Amino acid sequence: MIKLEHVARTFKVGGELVHGLDDVSLDIKAGDYISIMGPSGSGKSTLLNAIGLLDKLDEGRYLLDGSDVTELSELEQARVRREKIGFVFQTFHLIPRLTAAENVALPLTLAGVDHDEREQRVNEALESLSLSNRGHHRPDQLSGGQRQRVAIARAVVTKPVVLLADEPTGNLDHASGIEVINILEDLNQRGITLLLVTHDIELGERAHRIIHMMDGKVLS
């Protein structure tokens, strides 16, 4: 499903080179549920961004579904992201002036999906996350947990095979955080490969596998 072979990503910070990823190799199977843990600056988000094709690798090879995506053009990588990968972030990244339904529809609109199919898929996504009665509300009319559920609906409305969640409970209270994690785990049980970055040991230990990182390296 996801195979990283000796990948590296280096950043220049204040005249010094910082290894965001340092000779990382991973093999992730379809349907896996993996948490990525480590202190701030350990490379967790850099790894997630690399897998999500949001950040270009300096070295190594990345295979997704058996295809080498390392050297794809930006346009080709955007197509792969749109068709195969969903993202959930700590800060929701919802567009304030759009309703919940319009936010969920956005990736389908950008992909050129026709109106009728778009409307049907948005309604299904909102219903599956108990948001049918919130579709016409803007983000500032929703609670933090509801906003994150809208973000999850937007991430899965394109029917991705991989869901990348970067600290998805970081801005939520404990009860809302557990609700969000339960939703993500339910999606995993339906077949989506789930990669979760978290500082929360309790949440991290719920995954099937834990990747521990430090200084851009995978420790275990």
N, C-alpha and C positions, 0 to 999 in steps of 0.2 A: 504493500500500500504506500508507505512512506519510507524511503531509504536514503539516508545521508551517509556519504562516504568521505571522510576526512575533510569536512567543510571548515572554512575559516572566514571570519569577518573582522576586519581591523578598522578602528576609527582613530582619527587624529584629534587629540584633546589637549589644548594648550601647548602645542609643539611636541607632545609625547604620543606614542602609539599605544592604543588600548585594545586588547584582544577581546572583542565582544564574543566571538566564538573561536576556539583554539583547538583545531584537529578533532572535531566532533563527528562521531559515527553513530548512527542509530538505525534501528530496524523496527518499524511500527506496523502492525498488522491491521487489516480492516476490522473495524468493530472494537478496537482497543479503547480503553479508558485510562488515560495516563495523566498524572499530575507532575508538574515541573516545579521544583522547589529549590530555594537557595536564598542567600542574603541579597540585598539590593546591589545591583551592579554585577551580579554573578553571570548574567547572560541569558536569563530566562526569557525576557521579552524579545531579545535579539533572536533567539532560537525560534520563537513563535513567529516573528516577522519574516524570518527566512523561509520557514515552512509555508507561510501564507503568501509568499512571493511579494511581500511588501518591501523587502530589502534584498539587494543583490549580493551574492556571495563573492568573496575574493578568490577563494580556492575551493577545490573539492567538487563533488557531484551530488545532485539531488534528483532522485527518481520518484515520481508520483504516479501511482497506478501503472508502474512499469515503464513509463516514458520519462526520458531525461529532460527536465525542464530548466536545467542550469543555464543554457545558452539561448533560451527563447528570447525573441524581441519583446519589448515592453507591451506591444499590442497583443502578442500571443500570450504573454503572462497574464494580462488583464482578462483575456478570454478564459484561461484556466481558472483564475480566481473566481470569475463570475459563475462558472459552471460547476466547480467542484468544492469550493471552500467558503465557509461561513465564518463570520467574526463577531465576537461579543466582547466589548471593552468595559473597563471599570466606569468610564464616564458617559456611557450610553451613546453619545454622538448622534442624538436625534436632532432633526432640524426644527427649531422652535416654532416657525410659522406654519409648519405642516401638521395636519392631524395625525393621530396614531396610524390610521389606515393608509394615509398618504406616505408616511415614513416607511411603512412595511412594503408598500408598492414600489418604492423608489428603485430598488435593484431590478425589478421586472420591467419598469419603464425604460431604464437605461439599456436593458437587454433587448428591447423591441418587442416584448410580449404583447399580443393584442389585448384590447380593453376587456373583452368578456372573460378571457382566461385569466387575465391579471386580477380582475375583481373576484373571481371564484377562488383563486389561490390565496388572495389576501384575506378573504372571509374565512377560509378554512384555517389559515395560520392563526388568526385572531381567536377563532372559536376554540382551537386546540389549546390555547393558553388562557382561556377564560377571560377574553378581552372583547367579546362581541359587543358588549354595551359601552365600550370605551373607544370605539373606532373613530368617532367624530370629535374626540377630545384632543387638545394640543398637549404637548409634553408638560407645560406648566400647570395643567389641570389634573395631572396624574401624580400618584405617590412614587417614591423611588423604586419600590418593587414593581409597580406597574410599568414604569418607564423601562426597566430592565427586561421585563417580559415583552414589551414592544420591540426592544432591540433584538431579543432572541427570535421573535417572529420574523423580523426583517432578515435575520441571518439564515433562517431555515426555509424561507418562502421560495428560494431558488432551488431547493432540494439538493443541498450539497452532500458530499460524501464525508467531508471532514469539517468539524466545528472547532474553532480555536477560541478559547475563552481566557482573556488576560485579566486576572483579578476581578472576575465578574461580580463578586460580593463586596468589594472594597468600599463602596459608598452606601452600603445598605445596613440596616440594623440586623440583629442576629436572626430574628424570625423571617424577615424578608430574604436574607441570605440563604437560609436553609430551603426556603421555597424555591428560589432560583436554582440552587444545586439539585434539588429533586427534579425540576423540569429538565435540566441538562442531562441528568442520569437517565431519565425516561427516554429522552431522544437517543442516548447511547444504546439503551436496550432495544430500540427500534432499528438499530444498525448503523447509526452515525458514529464515526470514529471521533472521540472526544479528547482534546488536549487542553488541560486546565493549568494555568499559571496561578499559584496562590502562595501567600505567606502563612496561611492558616494551616497548622499541622493537622488539626482535626479534620478539615475538609480534604487536605491532601491525602490523608490515609484512607479515604473512602475509595480512591482510585484502585484499579487492578494492578497498576505498576506506578512506581514513583521514580522520577529522574531527579537526582540531586546534582546541582551545579555549583561551581565555584570558579571565579576568574576565567569564565568562558569555557571551562572544561566540564565534561560530565564525569562526576566522581563515582557514581554508582547508579 
